[in-house]
Structures are given as C-alpha cells and as structure tokens.
C-alpha cells in the first residue's frame, strides 16, 4: 500500500462516493476505483461495500480507516515540521474540544490565528472527551481539551482549569418535579420559603434528585463524574432527558423541561442575557477539571508548541479572573 491509495480510500470513505471523491481529488473515477481495489487485493479483504447510494465501510474498512487517518496526519505533520520556519510556524493543526468548551474557545483561537499565525491553518473538531482522547491516540487530533480525563498510556494530560459544577435553570423557574403527564413540560412545585431558583444558594448533592435533569449520555465526562458522586452519596438522579448536545440541552432548560449540570463558563452568554441562572452544586462543590492533552508518542511540531502555549495563556487569564 502507498500514501496515494490511503488518501483515496479515506476520501471515498468520508464522502461515501467514488464520484464525489473524484471531484475533491481532481482524479478520474476509474483511477480511484483501481487504487481501492489494489488495496483490497493486497490486504485480502473487502474494505467498501457498494450500495445503490454509494459506498459504506465494512468492519475491516473501519479498522483501516482509523489507521489511515493517523498515518496521513503523521505524514502531514512531518512535512509541515520540515517546511516551517523557526520564527513563523506554518502548517495545519487540529484541536479537539468538548462542545461546552468550544462555545468559549473557538472565537479567541480563530482571532489569534488570524492575528499571529497567518501562514498556519486551524481546524477545530468537537466531540466527547473520551472520543477526543481516542482521536489524539490515533493521530486524528493534535491537541485536545478534555473534561476529567482517565489515565492513558497513549496521551499526556496537563490540568488547565478546575471549575465548580452548577445547576443550570431557566430564569425564574422554581424547584421542579418530573414533567406533567402528557404535557412534556415540568410541573413547578413551591420552593422553600417561596423563593425562585435565583433566590436559593448552593444545591446540596442530596437535594439533586428533586430536579429533573437534562444531561448527556453516560459516556460524557461530566455525567460520569455526577453519577459517581451520586452513587457515593447513595442517591439516584432523576434523568428526564438524555441529550448529548449542549445547545439542545440549553434549549430544553430554557423551555422549562428540566435543569442541566454544567460549568458556569459553558452558559456565561445565557446567564448574562438573563435567560438562565446557575447555582453551585454540592457542599463541598463538585469540581470539573479541564485538561489539555497531547500524544505521548509523537513529537510536537513548532505550530503545536505555539498553540499549547497560547491555550495555557488563555486559561491562566480565566483562572485569574
């Protein structure tokens, strides 16, 4: 196999079509088909299944795809490292972020690249922390920001910011029970002393079951942390909706269909606009640790070192604030 074959295979797999890949790669479609067939012949497996709508990866194809993306990334980094000057890093870097962090960090990073690194290219991908860790290990992502990462041999992590978790509610919403049957909306119950959410202090973890939650699936780092602490406290969470999209979670919270558990920075814009309110969660508070992660086996490029330094500066400034 060679790099041209791998690049062809990856593009066809990503686009799901030989004809679309031919346009992107500016190559005749029969030539692409020959390259993929040669790969299949060399490996003695079928990599792509042809369907009426295009192609899909087989199980063997999925395994080769993961390796191929990492190989192509390594080759691109090697080329960029050789070509980059010492004073002005060039090339392309892929930064992975959880959606809640992407809301906060995308604009500052883009502005910094425009101002300081005009010859470099930035790509930002979003995903769960567990997925980003896998992408770093396989070479699909160069730098990742992870919530509460578990130790892994393939990646190195460095703490950036410890931030308390908060209960996020719609502005003016009282303590709520489960959604009323047939309505889909939360039925409010009178909070202690007649106060609304804004008037209450921290929410003890033992009180959390009173709040119907809109939270991500169990593979999400904050969900894992929350359920681990709930288990230690001997309580069961009231999960109203499992939603793994932060914008969708916040839309449901604003509509009164439940409460979220996030960091305050993740909802700073909505809090500032008066749409949402936050209350500290736990006593002592539950803390979410945001870390920066890189490969433990790959040498950092000049561009990667610049980006790492800038990320540390940005988060150091937020900690001081």
C-alpha positions as CSV (number, residue, x, y, z in Angstrom):
1,X,0.0,0.0,0.0
2,X,1.1,3.6,-0.6
3,X,0.0,7.0,0.6
4,X,-1.9,7.8,-2.5
5,X,-4.0,4.7,-2.0
6,X,-4.6,5.5,1.6
7,X,-5.7,9.1,0.8
8,X,-8.0,7.8,-1.9
9,X,-9.5,5.3,0.4
10,X,-10.0,7.9,3.2
11,X,-11.7,10.4,0.9
12,X,-14.0,7.8,-0.6
13,X,-14.9,6.6,2.9
14,X,-15.6,10.1,4.2
15,X,-17.6,11.2,1.2
16,X,-19.4,7.8,0.7
17,X,-19.0,8.0,-3.0
18,X,-16.3,7.4,-5.6
19,X,-17.7,10.2,-7.8
20,X,-17.6,12.8,-5.1
21,X,-14.1,11.7,-4.1
22,X,-13.0,12.1,-7.8
23,X,-14.2,15.7,-7.8
24,X,-12.5,16.5,-4.5
25,X,-9.2,14.8,-5.5
26,X,-9.4,16.0,-9.1
27,X,-8.8,12.5,-10.4
28,X,-10.7,10.2,-12.8
29,X,-13.2,7.9,-11.0
30,X,-11.8,4.7,-12.6
31,X,-8.3,5.6,-11.3
32,X,-9.7,5.8,-7.7
33,X,-11.6,2.5,-8.1
34,X,-8.3,0.8,-9.2
35,X,-6.4,2.2,-6.2
36,X,-9.1,0.9,-3.7
37,X,-9.3,-2.5,-5.5
38,X,-5.5,-2.8,-5.2
39,X,-5.7,-2.1,-1.5
40,X,-8.3,-4.8,-1.1
41,X,-6.3,-7.2,-3.1
42,X,-3.1,-6.6,-1.1
43,X,-4.9,-7.0,2.2
44,X,-7.2,-9.8,1.1
45,X,-10.3,-8.1,2.5
46,X,-13.3,-6.1,1.3
47,X,-12.9,-2.5,2.5
48,X,-16.0,-0.9,0.9
49,X,-19.4,-2.2,0.2
50,X,-21.1,-0.8,-2.9
51,X,-24.7,0.3,-2.4
52,X,-27.3,2.0,-4.6
53,X,-26.4,5.3,-2.9
54,X,-22.7,5.0,-2.8
55,X,-20.3,3.0,-0.6
56,X,-20.1,2.2,3.1
57,X,-17.2,0.8,5.2
58,X,-17.0,-2.8,6.1
59,X,-15.7,-3.8,9.6
60,X,-12.2,-4.3,8.0
61,X,-12.6,-1.0,6.3
62,X,-13.4,0.8,9.5
63,X,-10.2,-0.6,11.1
64,X,-8.1,0.5,8.1
65,X,-9.8,3.9,8.1
66,X,-8.7,4.7,11.7
67,X,-5.1,3.7,10.9
68,X,-5.1,5.6,7.6
69,X,-6.3,8.9,9.1
70,X,-3.5,8.7,11.7
71,X,-0.8,7.8,9.0
72,X,-1.9,10.7,6.8
73,X,-1.8,13.1,9.8
74,X,1.7,11.9,10.7
75,X,2.9,12.5,7.1
76,X,1.3,16.0,7.0
77,X,3.0,16.9,10.3
78,X,6.3,15.6,9.2
79,X,6.1,17.7,6.0
80,X,5.0,20.8,8.0
81,X,7.7,20.4,10.6
82,X,10.4,20.4,7.9
83,X,8.9,23.3,6.0
84,X,8.1,25.5,9.0
85,X,10.5,28.3,9.8
86,X,11.7,28.8,13.3
87,X,10.2,32.2,13.7
88,X,6.8,31.7,12.0
89,X,5.2,28.3,12.4
90,X,3.2,27.1,9.4
91,X,1.1,24.1,8.5
92,X,-2.2,22.8,9.9
93,X,-3.2,21.8,13.4
94,X,-6.4,20.0,14.6
95,X,-7.7,21.0,18.0
96,X,-10.4,18.8,19.6
97,X,-12.8,20.3,22.2
98,X,-16.0,19.3,24.0
99,X,-19.0,21.4,22.8
100,X,-19.2,23.3,26.1
101,X,-15.5,24.4,25.7
102,X,-15.9,25.1,22.0
103,X,-18.5,27.7,22.8
104,X,-15.9,29.5,24.9
105,X,-12.7,28.9,23.0
106,X,-13.4,28.9,19.2
107,X,-13.6,32.6,18.7
108,X,-10.4,33.5,20.7
109,X,-8.4,30.8,18.9
110,X,-9.6,31.9,15.5
111,X,-8.8,35.6,16.2
112,X,-5.4,34.7,17.5
113,X,-4.6,32.6,14.4
114,X,-5.7,35.5,12.1
115,X,-3.5,37.9,14.0
116,X,-0.4,35.9,14.9
117,X,-0.2,32.9,12.6
118,X,-1.3,34.0,9.1
119,X,0.6,31.1,7.4
120,X,-1.0,28.4,9.7
121,X,-4.3,26.7,9.4
122,X,-6.6,25.8,12.3
123,X,-9.2,23.0,12.3
124,X,-11.5,22.6,15.3
125,X,-13.5,19.4,15.9
126,X,-16.0,18.8,18.7
127,X,-16.7,15.6,20.5
128,X,-17.0,13.9,23.9
129,X,-13.8,13.9,25.9
130,X,-13.5,10.1,25.5
131,X,-13.7,10.4,21.8
132,X,-11.1,13.2,21.6
133,X,-8.7,11.1,23.7
134,X,-9.1,8.3,21.1
135,X,-8.5,10.8,18.2
136,X,-5.3,12.0,19.8
137,X,-4.0,8.5,20.3
138,X,-4.7,7.6,16.6
139,X,-3.3,10.9,15.3
140,X,-6.6,12.4,14.0
141,X,-6.3,15.3,16.6
142,X,-3.1,17.1,17.6
143,X,-4.2,18.9,20.7
144,X,-7.3,18.2,22.8
145,X,-9.2,19.8,25.7
146,X,-10.7,17.1,27.9
147,X,-13.0,17.0,30.9
148,X,-11.8,14.8,33.8
149,X,-9.6,12.5,31.6
150,X,-8.8,9.0,32.7
151,X,-5.1,8.0,32.7
152,X,-4.0,6.6,29.4
153,X,-0.6,5.4,28.2
154,X,-1.1,6.9,24.7
155,X,-1.8,10.5,25.8
156,X,-0.3,13.1,28.2
157,X,-2.5,15.5,30.1
158,X,-1.9,18.7,31.9
159,X,-4.5,20.5,34.2
160,X,-5.7,23.8,32.8
161,X,-8.7,24.8,35.0
162,X,-10.7,23.5,37.9
163,X,-14.2,24.8,37.7
164,X,-17.2,24.0,40.0
165,X,-20.2,22.4,38.5
166,X,-23.5,24.3,38.7
167,X,-27.2,23.5,38.5
168,X,-28.5,25.5,35.4
169,X,-32.1,26.5,35.4
170,X,-34.4,28.8,33.3
171,X,-34.6,32.2,34.8
172,X,-37.5,32.5,37.3
173,X,-38.1,28.7,37.4
174,X,-38.9,27.2,40.8
175,X,-37.8,23.9,42.1
176,X,-39.4,21.4,39.8
177,X,-40.7,17.8,39.7
178,X,-41.0,15.4,36.8
179,X,-42.8,16.6,33.7
180,X,-46.6,16.6,34.0
181,X,-48.0,13.5,32.3
182,X,-49.0,14.2,28.7
183,X,-47.6,17.8,28.6
184,X,-43.9,17.3,28.3
185,X,-43.4,20.4,30.5
186,X,-42.1,20.5,34.0
187,X,-44.7,21.0,36.8
188,X,-43.3,23.5,39.2
189,X,-43.6,22.9,42.9
190,X,-43.2,25.7,45.5
191,X,-39.6,26.1,46.5
192,X,-38.5,26.5,50.1
193,X,-39.6,29.9,51.6
194,X,-41.4,30.7,48.4
195,X,-38.1,31.6,46.6
196,X,-37.4,31.1,42.9
197,X,-34.1,29.5,41.8
198,X,-32.3,32.8,41.8
199,X,-33.0,33.3,45.5
200,X,-31.6,30.0,46.6
201,X,-28.0,29.2,47.5
202,X,-26.0,26.1,46.7
203,X,-27.8,22.9,46.0
204,X,-26.6,20.0,48.2
205,X,-25.9,16.8,46.3
206,X,-28.5,15.0,48.4
207,X,-31.2,17.5,47.1
208,X,-30.3,16.9,43.4
209,X,-32.9,14.1,42.9
210,X,-35.7,16.8,43.3
211,X,-34.6,18.3,40.0
212,X,-35.5,16.6,36.7
213,X,-32.2,16.7,34.7
214,X,-31.4,17.2,31.1
215,X,-27.9,15.7,30.8
216,X,-25.7,13.8,28.3
217,X,-25.4,10.1,28.0
218,X,-23.2,8.1,30.4
219,X,-20.1,8.3,28.2
220,X,-19.9,12.1,28.8
221,X,-17.2,13.1,31.4
222,X,-19.5,15.3,33.5
223,X,-22.2,12.7,33.5
224,X,-19.7,10.1,34.7
225,X,-18.5,12.4,37.5
226,X,-22.0,13.3,38.5
227,X,-23.2,9.7,38.7
228,X,-20.1,8.5,40.6
229,X,-20.7,11.2,43.3
230,X,-24.4,10.3,43.4
231,X,-23.6,6.7,43.9
232,X,-21.2,7.6,46.8
233,X,-23.9,9.7,48.4
234,X,-26.5,6.9,48.0
235,X,-28.9,8.8,45.8
236,X,-30.4,8.3,42.3
237,X,-30.6,11.1,39.8
238,X,-33.8,12.0,38.1
239,X,-32.9,12.0,34.4
240,X,-35.7,13.5,32.4
241,X,-33.9,13.6,29.1
242,X,-30.6,12.3,27.8
243,X,-29.3,14.8,25.3
244,X,-25.6,15.0,24.2
245,X,-25.8,18.4,22.5
246,X,-25.1,21.4,24.7
247,X,-27.2,23.8,22.6
248,X,-30.1,21.3,22.7
249,X,-29.7,20.9,26.4
250,X,-29.9,24.6,27.0
251,X,-32.9,24.9,24.7
252,X,-34.8,22.4,26.8
253,X,-33.8,24.1,30.0
254,X,-34.9,27.4,28.7
255,X,-38.3,25.8,27.8
256,X,-38.8,24.6,31.4
257,X,-38.3,20.9,30.7
258,X,-35.7,20.4,33.2
259,X,-32.3,21.5,34.7
260,X,-28.8,21.0,33.5
261,X,-25.5,20.4,35.2
262,X,-22.7,22.3,33.6
263,X,-19.9,24.7,34.4
264,X,-20.7,28.4,34.6
265,X,-18.4,29.3,31.7
266,X,-20.4,27.0,29.4
267,X,-23.6,29.1,30.0
268,X,-22.0,32.5,30.5
269,X,-23.7,34.1,27.5
270,X,-27.2,32.9,28.5
271,X,-26.7,33.9,32.1
272,X,-25.5,37.4,31.0
273,X,-28.6,37.7,28.8
274,X,-30.9,36.8,31.7
275,X,-32.1,33.6,30.2
276,X,-30.6,31.2,32.6
277,X,-29.4,31.2,36.2
278,X,-26.8,29.0,37.9
279,X,-26.4,27.7,41.5
280,X,-23.3,25.9,42.9
281,X,-23.8,22.2,43.1
282,X,-22.6,20.3,46.2
283,X,-21.0,21.2,49.5
284,X,-18.1,21.0,49.1
285,X,-18.7,21.8,45.4
286,X,-18.3,19.2,42.7
287,X,-15.3,20.3,40.6
288,X,-14.8,19.7,36.8
289,X,-11.2,19.5,35.8
290,X,-10.4,20.7,32.3
291,X,-7.1,19.4,30.9
292,X,-5.0,19.8,27.8
293,X,-4.0,16.6,26.1
294,X,-1.4,15.6,23.5
295,X,0.1,12.4,22.2
296,X,2.6,10.7,24.5
297,X,4.5,9.2,21.5
298,X,4.6,12.0,18.9
299,X,7.0,14.9,18.9
300,X,5.3,18.3,19.0
301,X,5.7,20.5,15.9
302,X,6.6,24.2,16.2
303,X,2.9,25.1,15.4
304,X,1.7,22.7,18.1
305,X,4.0,24.2,20.7
306,X,2.7,27.7,19.9
307,X,-0.9,26.6,20.2
308,X,-0.2,24.8,23.5
309,X,1.5,28.0,24.9
310,X,-1.5,30.1,23.8
311,X,-4.1,27.8,25.3
312,X,-2.2,27.9,28.6
313,X,-2.2,31.7,28.5
314,X,-5.9,31.9,27.8
315,X,-6.9,29.6,30.6
316,X,-4.4,31.2,33.0
317,X,-6.1,34.5,32.4
318,X,-9.6,33.0,33.1
319,X,-8.4,31.5,36.3
320,X,-7.1,34.9,37.5
321,X,-10.4,36.5,36.7
